[in-house]
Amino acid sequence: MNSYQNKFPVIAIDGTACSGKGTLAKKLSNVLGFDHLDSGVLYRIYAYEFLKTKKKN
């Protein structure tokens, strides 16, 4: 068991591609007043930067 505890609630939404996870997450975060982190954007930025750097080498 992890001794780390979040100070704020965290909601994770999992599902298949194009199933509306992002739309649901944005709307839910607005209704509940939570911050929203779109992790898919982070993965796409990382992949883009990786591929851009790889082409230079």
PDB file of N, CA, C, O and CB in Angstrom:
ATOM      1  N   MET A   1       0.837  -1.184   0.000  1.00  0.00           N
ATOM      2  CA  MET A   1       0.000   0.000   0.000  1.00  0.00           C
ATOM      3  C   MET A   1       0.882   1.247   0.000  1.00  0.00           C
ATOM      4  O   MET A   1       1.889   1.301   0.706  1.00  0.00           O
ATOM      5  CB  MET A   1      -0.952  -0.002   1.217  1.00  0.00           C
ATOM      6  N   ASN A   2       0.511   2.219  -0.771  1.00  0.00           N
ATOM      7  CA  ASN A   2       1.267   3.449  -0.891  1.00  0.00           C
ATOM      8  C   ASN A   2       0.910   4.397   0.250  1.00  0.00           C
ATOM      9  O   ASN A   2      -0.269   4.590   0.547  1.00  0.00           O
ATOM     10  CB  ASN A   2       1.004   4.113  -2.250  1.00  0.00           C
ATOM     11  N   SER A   3       1.899   4.979   0.881  1.00  0.00           N
ATOM     12  CA  SER A   3       1.642   5.902   1.985  1.00  0.00           C
ATOM     13  C   SER A   3       1.292   7.305   1.476  1.00  0.00           C
ATOM     14  O   SER A   3       0.836   8.146   2.251  1.00  0.00           O
ATOM     15  CB  SER A   3       2.861   5.969   2.910  1.00  0.00           C
ATOM     16  N   TYR A   4       1.500   7.561   0.192  1.00  0.00           N
ATOM     17  CA  TYR A   4       1.192   8.867  -0.380  1.00  0.00           C
ATOM     18  C   TYR A   4      -0.315   9.018  -0.521  1.00  0.00           C
ATOM     19  O   TYR A   4      -0.984   8.119  -1.031  1.00  0.00           O
ATOM     20  CB  TYR A   4       1.889   9.049  -1.748  1.00  0.00           C
ATOM     21  N   GLN A   5      -0.845  10.125  -0.084  1.00  0.00           N
ATOM     22  CA  GLN A   5      -2.264  10.399  -0.248  1.00  0.00           C
ATOM     23  C   GLN A   5      -2.436  11.743  -0.943  1.00  0.00           C
ATOM     24  O   GLN A   5      -1.764  12.717  -0.604  1.00  0.00           O
ATOM     25  CB  GLN A   5      -2.996  10.387   1.118  1.00  0.00           C
ATOM     26  N   ASN A   6      -3.332  11.788  -1.910  1.00  0.00           N
ATOM     27  CA  ASN A   6      -3.615  13.035  -2.610  1.00  0.00           C
ATOM     28  C   ASN A   6      -4.316  14.010  -1.684  1.00  0.00           C
ATOM     29  O   ASN A   6      -5.157  13.618  -0.875  1.00  0.00           O
ATOM     30  CB  ASN A   6      -4.467  12.778  -3.857  1.00  0.00           C
ATOM     31  N   LYS A   7      -3.967  15.275  -1.807  1.00  0.00           N
ATOM     32  CA  LYS A   7      -4.648  16.299  -1.029  1.00  0.00           C
ATOM     33  C   LYS A   7      -5.975  16.667  -1.687  1.00  0.00           C
ATOM     34  O   LYS A   7      -6.877  17.195  -1.037  1.00  0.00           O
ATOM     35  CB  LYS A   7      -3.759  17.545  -0.877  1.00  0.00           C
ATOM     36  N   PHE A   8      -6.082  16.385  -2.970  1.00  0.00           N
ATOM     37  CA  PHE A   8      -7.295  16.664  -3.720  1.00  0.00           C
ATOM     38  C   PHE A   8      -7.745  15.389  -4.425  1.00  0.00           C
ATOM     39  O   PHE A   8      -6.917  14.535  -4.740  1.00  0.00           O
ATOM     40  CB  PHE A   8      -7.068  17.814  -4.741  1.00  0.00           C
ATOM     41  N   PRO A   9      -9.038  15.249  -4.675  1.00  0.00           N
ATOM     42  CA  PRO A   9      -9.523  14.057  -5.390  1.00  0.00           C
ATOM     43  C   PRO A   9      -8.962  13.994  -6.810  1.00  0.00           C
ATOM     44  O   PRO A   9      -8.746  15.024  -7.449  1.00  0.00           O
ATOM     45  CB  PRO A   9     -11.064  14.048  -5.437  1.00  0.00           C
ATOM     46  N   VAL A  10      -8.732  12.797  -7.284  1.00  0.00           N
ATOM     47  CA  VAL A  10      -8.263  12.564  -8.642  1.00  0.00           C
ATOM     48  C   VAL A  10      -9.223  11.598  -9.310  1.00  0.00           C
ATOM     49  O   VAL A  10      -9.559  10.557  -8.746  1.00  0.00           O
ATOM     50  CB  VAL A  10      -6.804  12.013  -8.657  1.00  0.00           C
ATOM     51  N   ILE A  11      -9.659  11.939 -10.500  1.00  0.00           N
ATOM     52  CA  ILE A  11     -10.552  11.064 -11.261  1.00  0.00           C
ATOM     53  C   ILE A  11      -9.830  10.656 -12.529  1.00  0.00           C
ATOM     54  O   ILE A  11      -9.345  11.513 -13.268  1.00  0.00           O
ATOM     55  CB  ILE A  11     -11.913  11.768 -11.587  1.00  0.00           C
ATOM     56  N   ALA A  12      -9.752   9.370 -12.791  1.00  0.00           N
ATOM     57  CA  ALA A  12      -9.139   8.855 -14.015  1.00  0.00           C
ATOM     58  C   ALA A  12     -10.232   8.199 -14.856  1.00  0.00           C
ATOM     59  O   ALA A  12     -11.055   7.443 -14.339  1.00  0.00           O
ATOM     60  CB  ALA A  12      -7.984   7.836 -13.693  1.00  0.00           C
ATOM     61  N   ILE A  13     -10.234   8.491 -16.141  1.00  0.00           N
ATOM     62  CA  ILE A  13     -11.238   7.941 -17.051  1.00  0.00           C
ATOM     63  C   ILE A  13     -10.512   7.116 -18.094  1.00  0.00           C
ATOM     64  O   ILE A  13      -9.620   7.620 -18.777  1.00  0.00           O
ATOM     65  CB  ILE A  13     -12.098   9.070 -17.720  1.00  0.00           C
ATOM     66  N   ASP A  14     -10.884   5.862 -18.219  1.00  0.00           N
ATOM     67  CA  ASP A  14     -10.236   4.958 -19.160  1.00  0.00           C
ATOM     68  C   ASP A  14     -11.271   4.460 -20.154  1.00  0.00           C
ATOM     69  O   ASP A  14     -12.451   4.345 -19.826  1.00  0.00           O
ATOM     70  CB  ASP A  14      -9.558   3.772 -18.424  1.00  0.00           C
ATOM     71  N   GLY A  15     -10.835   4.169 -21.349  1.00  0.00           N
ATOM     72  CA  GLY A  15     -11.743   3.635 -22.361  1.00  0.00           C
ATOM     73  C   GLY A  15     -11.052   3.571 -23.699  1.00  0.00           C
ATOM     74  O   GLY A  15      -9.872   3.893 -23.832  1.00  0.00           O
ATOM     75  N   THR A  16     -11.809   3.151 -24.683  1.00  0.00           N
ATOM     76  CA  THR A  16     -11.265   2.991 -26.027  1.00  0.00           C
ATOM     77  C   THR A  16     -11.109   4.347 -26.711  1.00  0.00           C
ATOM     78  O   THR A  16     -11.665   5.351 -26.267  1.00  0.00           O
ATOM     79  CB  THR A  16     -12.164   2.073 -26.865  1.00  0.00           C
ATOM     80  N   ALA A  17     -10.350   4.354 -27.790  1.00  0.00           N
ATOM     81  CA  ALA A  17     -10.137   5.582 -28.559  1.00  0.00           C
ATOM     82  C   ALA A  17     -11.469   6.086 -29.109  1.00  0.00           C
ATOM     83  O   ALA A  17     -12.338   5.300 -29.486  1.00  0.00           O
ATOM     84  CB  ALA A  17      -9.128   5.343 -29.715  1.00  0.00           C
ATOM     85  N   CYS A  18     -11.610   7.394 -29.148  1.00  0.00           N
ATOM     86  CA  CYS A  18     -12.792   8.056 -29.719  1.00  0.00           C
ATOM     87  C   CYS A  18     -14.097   7.678 -29.009  1.00  0.00           C
ATOM     88  O   CYS A  18     -15.160   7.655 -29.629  1.00  0.00           O
ATOM     89  CB  CYS A  18     -12.906   7.713 -31.190  1.00  0.00           C
ATOM     90  N   SER A  19     -14.010   7.389 -27.730  1.00  0.00           N
ATOM     91  CA  SER A  19     -15.225   7.033 -26.992  1.00  0.00           C
ATOM     92  C   SER A  19     -15.793   8.199 -26.191  1.00  0.00           C
ATOM     93  O   SER A  19     -16.804   8.042 -25.506  1.00  0.00           O
ATOM     94  CB  SER A  19     -14.941   5.876 -26.062  1.00  0.00           C
ATOM     95  N   GLY A  20     -15.157   9.369 -26.266  1.00  0.00           N
ATOM     96  CA  GLY A  20     -15.664  10.543 -25.579  1.00  0.00           C
ATOM     97  C   GLY A  20     -15.062  10.790 -24.212  1.00  0.00           C
ATOM     98  O   GLY A  20     -15.601  11.568 -23.425  1.00  0.00           O
ATOM     99  N   LYS A  21     -13.943  10.134 -23.922  1.00  0.00           N
ATOM    100  CA  LYS A  21     -13.287  10.305 -22.616  1.00  0.00           C
ATOM    101  C   LYS A  21     -12.876  11.745 -22.368  1.00  0.00           C
ATOM    102  O   LYS A  21     -13.104  12.277 -21.281  1.00  0.00           O
ATOM    103  CB  LYS A  21     -12.064   9.406 -22.518  1.00  0.00           C
ATOM    104  N   GLY A  22     -12.276  12.376 -23.356  1.00  0.00           N
ATOM    105  CA  GLY A  22     -11.807  13.752 -23.202  1.00  0.00           C
ATOM    106  C   GLY A  22     -12.946  14.728 -22.989  1.00  0.00           C
ATOM    107  O   GLY A  22     -12.863  15.616 -22.140  1.00  0.00           O
ATOM    108  N   THR A  23     -14.009  14.564 -23.760  1.00  0.00           N
ATOM    109  CA  THR A  23     -15.176  15.427 -23.619  1.00  0.00           C
ATOM    110  C   THR A  23     -15.801  15.253 -22.242  1.00  0.00           C
ATOM    111  O   THR A  23     -16.141  16.233 -21.579  1.00  0.00           O
ATOM    112  CB  THR A  23     -16.209  15.125 -24.716  1.00  0.00           C
ATOM    113  N   LEU A  24     -15.949  14.016 -21.818  1.00  0.00           N
ATOM    114  CA  LEU A  24     -16.503  13.737 -20.492  1.00  0.00           C
ATOM    115  C   LEU A  24     -15.620  14.339 -19.401  1.00  0.00           C
ATOM    116  O   LEU A  24     -16.126  14.946 -18.458  1.00  0.00           O
ATOM    117  CB  LEU A  24     -16.653  12.220 -20.277  1.00  0.00           C
ATOM    118  N   ALA A  25     -14.309  14.173 -19.526  1.00  0.00           N
ATOM    119  CA  ALA A  25     -13.385  14.675 -18.511  1.00  0.00           C
ATOM    120  C   ALA A  25     -13.456  16.197 -18.395  1.00  0.00           C
ATOM    121  O   ALA A  25     -13.477  16.736 -17.289  1.00  0.00           O
ATOM    122  CB  ALA A  25     -11.955  14.241 -18.838  1.00  0.00           C
ATOM    123  N   LYS A  26     -13.492  16.888 -19.537  1.00  0.00           N
ATOM    124  CA  LYS A  26     -13.563  18.354 -19.523  1.00  0.00           C
ATOM    125  C   LYS A  26     -14.864  18.831 -18.875  1.00  0.00           C
ATOM    126  O   LYS A  26     -14.858  19.738 -18.043  1.00  0.00           O
ATOM    127  CB  LYS A  26     -13.450  18.913 -20.955  1.00  0.00           C
ATOM    128  N   LYS A  27     -15.964  18.216 -19.263  1.00  0.00           N
ATOM    129  CA  LYS A  27     -17.259  18.623 -18.702  1.00  0.00           C
ATOM    130  C   LYS A  27     -17.338  18.303 -17.215  1.00  0.00           C
ATOM    131  O   LYS A  27     -17.826  19.118 -16.432  1.00  0.00           O
ATOM    132  CB  LYS A  27     -18.408  17.931 -19.447  1.00  0.00           C
ATOM    133  N   LEU A  28     -16.867  17.133 -16.822  1.00  0.00           N
ATOM    134  CA  LEU A  28     -16.894  16.732 -15.421  1.00  0.00           C
ATOM    135  C   LEU A  28     -16.023  17.644 -14.566  1.00  0.00           C
ATOM    136  O   LEU A  28     -16.406  18.016 -13.456  1.00  0.00           O
ATOM    137  CB  LEU A  28     -16.435  15.285 -15.277  1.00  0.00           C
ATOM    138  N   SER A  29     -14.855  18.003 -15.081  1.00  0.00           N
ATOM    139  CA  SER A  29     -13.970  18.888 -14.316  1.00  0.00           C
ATOM    140  C   SER A  29     -14.597  20.277 -14.145  1.00  0.00           C
ATOM    141  O   SER A  29     -14.452  20.902 -13.095  1.00  0.00           O
ATOM    142  CB  SER A  29     -12.598  19.008 -15.012  1.00  0.00           C
ATOM    143  N   ASN A  30     -15.289  20.750 -15.177  1.00  0.00           N
ATOM    144  CA  ASN A  30     -15.968  22.041 -15.063  1.00  0.00           C
ATOM    145  C   ASN A  30     -17.093  21.999 -14.034  1.00  0.00           C
ATOM    146  O   ASN A  30     -17.233  22.915 -13.223  1.00  0.00           O
ATOM    147  CB  ASN A  30     -16.523  22.465 -16.418  1.00  0.00           C
ATOM    148  N   VAL A  31     -17.888  20.941 -14.066  1.00  0.00           N
ATOM    149  CA  VAL A  31     -19.017  20.812 -13.135  1.00  0.00           C
ATOM    150  C   VAL A  31     -18.527  20.698 -11.693  1.00  0.00           C
ATOM    151  O   VAL A  31     -19.102  21.302 -10.788  1.00  0.00           O
ATOM    152  CB  VAL A  31     -19.878  19.587 -13.498  1.00  0.00           C
ATOM    153  N   LEU A  32     -17.461  19.920 -11.481  1.00  0.00           N
ATOM    154  CA  LEU A  32     -16.963  19.689 -10.128  1.00  0.00           C
ATOM    155  C   LEU A  32     -15.972  20.748  -9.663  1.00  0.00           C
ATOM    156  O   LEU A  32     -15.605  20.783  -8.489  1.00  0.00           O
ATOM    157  CB  LEU A  32     -16.318  18.337 -10.051  1.00  0.00           C
ATOM    158  N   GLY A  33     -15.535  21.615 -10.579  1.00  0.00           N
ATOM    159  CA  GLY A  33     -14.561  22.645 -10.223  1.00  0.00           C
ATOM    160  C   GLY A  33     -13.156  22.099 -10.029  1.00  0.00           C
ATOM    161  O   GLY A  33     -12.376  22.653  -9.255  1.00  0.00           O
ATOM    162  N   PHE A  34     -12.828  21.016 -10.728  1.00  0.00           N
ATOM    163  CA  PHE A  34     -11.507  20.402 -10.649  1.00  0.00           C
ATOM    164  C   PHE A  34     -10.628  20.927 -11.775  1.00  0.00           C
ATOM    165  O   PHE A  34     -11.126  21.436 -12.779  1.00  0.00           O
ATOM    166  CB  PHE A  34     -11.611  18.863 -10.714  1.00  0.00           C
ATOM    167  N   ASP A  35      -9.311  20.799 -11.598  1.00  0.00           N
ATOM    168  CA  ASP A  35      -8.378  21.048 -12.687  1.00  0.00           C
ATOM    169  C   ASP A  35      -8.474  19.891 -13.666  1.00  0.00           C
ATOM    170  O   ASP A  35      -8.857  18.783 -13.292  1.00  0.00           O
ATOM    171  CB  ASP A  35      -6.918  21.223 -12.162  1.00  0.00           C
ATOM    172  N   HIS A  36      -8.125  20.153 -14.929  1.00  0.00           N
ATOM    173  CA  HIS A  36      -8.181  19.095 -15.945  1.00  0.00           C
ATOM    174  C   HIS A  36      -6.821  18.958 -16.603  1.00  0.00           C
ATOM    175  O   HIS A  36      -6.243  19.953 -17.040  1.00  0.00           O
ATOM    176  CB  HIS A  36      -9.273  19.395 -17.009  1.00  0.00           C
ATOM    177  N   LEU A  37      -6.306  17.758 -16.680  1.00  0.00           N
ATOM    178  CA  LEU A  37      -5.052  17.468 -17.365  1.00  0.00           C
ATOM    179  C   LEU A  37      -5.347  16.496 -18.494  1.00  0.00           C
ATOM    180  O   LEU A  37      -5.783  15.370 -18.253  1.00  0.00           O
ATOM    181  CB  LEU A  37      -3.983  16.885 -16.384  1.00  0.00           C
ATOM    182  N   ASP A  38      -5.113  16.924 -19.709  1.00  0.00           N
ATOM    183  CA  ASP A  38      -5.307  16.061 -20.874  1.00  0.00           C
ATOM    184  C   ASP A  38      -3.996  15.336 -21.133  1.00  0.00           C
ATOM    185  O   ASP A  38      -3.119  15.867 -21.815  1.00  0.00           O
ATOM    186  CB  ASP A  38      -5.765  16.881 -22.136  1.00  0.00           C
ATOM    187  N   SER A  39      -3.854  14.138 -20.602  1.00  0.00           N
ATOM    188  CA  SER A  39      -2.599  13.397 -20.731  1.00  0.00           C
ATOM    189  C   SER A  39      -2.329  12.979 -22.177  1.00  0.00           C
ATOM    190  O   SER A  39      -1.173  12.775 -22.550  1.00  0.00           O
ATOM    191  CB  SER A  39      -2.625  12.164 -19.834  1.00  0.00           C
ATOM    192  N   GLY A  40      -3.364  12.851 -22.989  1.00  0.00           N
ATOM    193  CA  GLY A  40      -3.169  12.510 -24.390  1.00  0.00           C
ATOM    194  C   GLY A  40      -2.363  13.566 -25.120  1.00  0.00           C
ATOM    195  O   GLY A  40      -1.542  13.243 -25.978  1.00  0.00           O
ATOM    196  N   VAL A  41      -2.593  14.833 -24.781  1.00  0.00           N
ATOM    197  CA  VAL A  41      -1.824  15.922 -25.379  1.00  0.00           C
ATOM    198  C   VAL A  41      -0.358  15.801 -24.989  1.00  0.00           C
ATOM    199  O   VAL A  41       0.528  16.023 -25.815  1.00  0.00           O
ATOM    200  CB  VAL A  41      -2.385  17.292 -24.945  1.00  0.00           C
ATOM    201  N   LEU A  42      -0.100  15.449 -23.735  1.00  0.00           N
ATOM    202  CA  LEU A  42       1.285  15.283 -23.289  1.00  0.00           C
ATOM    203  C   LEU A  42       1.989  14.183 -24.076  1.00  0.00           C
ATOM    204  O   LEU A  42       3.139  14.347 -24.484  1.00  0.00           O
ATOM    205  CB  LEU A  42       1.329  14.967 -21.791  1.00  0.00           C
ATOM    206  N   TYR A  43       1.300  13.062 -24.290  1.00  0.00           N
ATOM    207  CA  TYR A  43       1.897  11.962 -25.054  1.00  0.00           C
ATOM    208  C   TYR A  43       2.171  12.379 -26.489  1.00  0.00           C
ATOM    209  O   TYR A  43       3.212  12.025 -27.044  1.00  0.00           O
ATOM    210  CB  TYR A  43       0.982  10.735 -25.032  1.00  0.00           C
ATOM    211  N   ARG A  44       1.251  13.129 -27.105  1.00  0.00           N
ATOM    212  CA  ARG A  44       1.452  13.554 -28.491  1.00  0.00           C
ATOM    213  C   ARG A  44       2.611  14.543 -28.605  1.00  0.00           C
ATOM    214  O   ARG A  44       3.393  14.475 -29.554  1.00  0.00           O
ATOM    215  CB  ARG A  44       0.169  14.182 -29.047  1.00  0.00           C
ATOM    216  N   ILE A  45       2.726  15.465 -27.642  1.00  0.00           N
ATOM    217  CA  ILE A  45       3.844  16.411 -27.655  1.00  0.00           C
ATOM    218  C   ILE A  45       5.166  15.663 -27.500  1.00  0.00           C
ATOM    219  O   ILE A  45       6.132  15.939 -28.212  1.00  0.00           O
ATOM    220  CB  ILE A  45       3.684  17.465 -26.530  1.00  0.00           C
ATOM    221  N   TYR A  46       5.203  14.723 -26.573  1.00  0.00           N
ATOM    222  CA  TYR A  46       6.424  13.938 -26.351  1.00  0.00           C
ATOM    223  C   TYR A  46       6.809  13.178 -27.626  1.00  0.00           C
ATOM    224  O   TYR A  46       7.973  13.179 -28.025  1.00  0.00           O
ATOM    225  CB  TYR A  46       6.227  12.946 -25.170  1.00  0.00           C
ATOM    226  N   ALA A  47       5.829  12.533 -28.258  1.00  0.00           N
ATOM    227  CA  ALA A  47       6.109  11.757 -29.471  1.00  0.00           C
ATOM    228  C   ALA A  47       6.607  12.668 -30.589  1.00  0.00           C
ATOM    229  O   ALA A  47       7.541  12.316 -31.309  1.00  0.00           O
ATOM    230  CB  ALA A  47       4.850  10.992 -29.929  1.00  0.00           C
ATOM    231  N   TYR A  48       5.984  13.837 -30.733  1.00  0.00           N
ATOM    232  CA  TYR A  48       6.406  14.789 -31.765  1.00  0.00           C
ATOM    233  C   TYR A  48       7.837  15.244 -31.535  1.00  0.00           C
ATOM    234  O   TYR A  48       8.644  15.241 -32.464  1.00  0.00           O
ATOM    235  CB  TYR A  48       5.471  16.001 -31.793  1.00  0.00           C
ATOM    236  N   GLU A  49       8.159  15.631 -30.315  1.00  0.00           N
ATOM    237  CA  GLU A  49       9.514  16.096 -30.003  1.00  0.00           C
ATOM    238  C   GLU A  49      10.540  14.974 -30.193  1.00  0.00           C
ATOM    239  O   GLU A  49      11.645  15.213 -30.680  1.00  0.00           O
ATOM    240  CB  GLU A  49       9.575  16.629 -28.560  1.00  0.00           C
ATOM    241  N   PHE A  50      10.169  13.764 -29.810  1.00  0.00           N
ATOM    242  CA  PHE A  50      11.056  12.618 -29.982  1.00  0.00           C
ATOM    243  C   PHE A  50      11.355  12.386 -31.466  1.00  0.00           C
ATOM    244  O   PHE A  50      12.507  12.215 -31.862  1.00  0.00           O
ATOM    245  CB  PHE A  50      10.430  11.355 -29.358  1.00  0.00           C
ATOM    246  N   LEU A  51      10.310  12.385 -32.262  1.00  0.00           N
ATOM    247  CA  LEU A  51      10.498  12.141 -33.695  1.00  0.00           C
ATOM    248  C   LEU A  51      11.259  13.287 -34.357  1.00  0.00           C
ATOM    249  O   LEU A  51      12.079  13.045 -35.242  1.00  0.00           O
ATOM    250  CB  LEU A  51       9.142  11.946 -34.386  1.00  0.00           C
ATOM    251  N   LYS A  52      11.007  14.512 -33.952  1.00  0.00           N
ATOM    252  CA  LYS A  52      11.713  15.670 -34.503  1.00  0.00           C
ATOM    253  C   LYS A  52      13.198  15.583 -34.170  1.00  0.00           C
ATOM    254  O   LYS A  52      14.036  15.852 -35.030  1.00  0.00           O
ATOM    255  CB  LYS A  52      11.114  16.989 -33.957  1.00  0.00           C
ATOM    256  N   THR A  53      13.536  15.213 -32.939  1.00  0.00           N
ATOM    257  CA  THR A  53      14.922  15.077 -32.516  1.00  0.00           C
ATOM    258  C   THR A  53      15.596  13.907 -33.225  1.00  0.00           C
ATOM    259  O   THR A  53      16.763  13.992 -33.609  1.00  0.00           O
ATOM    260  CB  THR A  53      15.000  14.893 -31.002  1.00  0.00           C
ATOM    261  N   LYS A  54      14.861  12.827 -33.393  1.00  0.00           N
ATOM    262  CA  LYS A  54      15.415  11.628 -34.046  1.00  0.00           C
ATOM    263  C   LYS A  54      15.794  11.919 -35.498  1.00  0.00           C
ATOM    264  O   LYS A  54      16.790  11.388 -35.988  1.00  0.00           O
ATOM    265  CB  LYS A  54      14.399  10.465 -33.991  1.00  0.00           C
ATOM    266  N   LYS A  55      15.020  12.750 -36.192  1.00  0.00           N
ATOM    267  CA  LYS A  55      15.305  13.075 -37.586  1.00  0.00           C
ATOM    268  C   LYS A  55      16.582  13.891 -37.732  1.00  0.00           C
ATOM    269  O   LYS A  55      17.264  13.802 -38.753  1.00  0.00           O
ATOM    270  CB  LYS A  55      14.142  13.830 -38.192  1.00  0.00           C
ATOM    271  N   LYS A  56      16.908  14.691 -36.712  1.00  0.00           N
ATOM    272  CA  LYS A  56      18.126  15.517 -36.737  1.00  0.00           C
ATOM    273  C   LYS A  56      19.376  14.664 -36.602  1.00  0.00           C
ATOM    274  O   LYS A  56      20.429  15.035 -37.121  1.00  0.00           O
ATOM    275  CB  LYS A  56      18.088  16.562 -35.616  1.00  0.00           C
ATOM    276  N   ASN A  57      19.287  13.537 -35.924  1.00  0.00           N
ATOM    277  CA  ASN A  57      20.460  12.691 -35.656  1.00  0.00           C
ATOM    278  C   ASN A  57      20.754  11.780 -36.800  1.00  0.00           C
ATOM    279  O   ASN A  57      21.706  11.002 -36.740  1.00  0.00           O
ATOM    280  CB  ASN A  57      20.261  11.875 -34.409  1.00  0.00           C
TER     281      ASN A  57
END
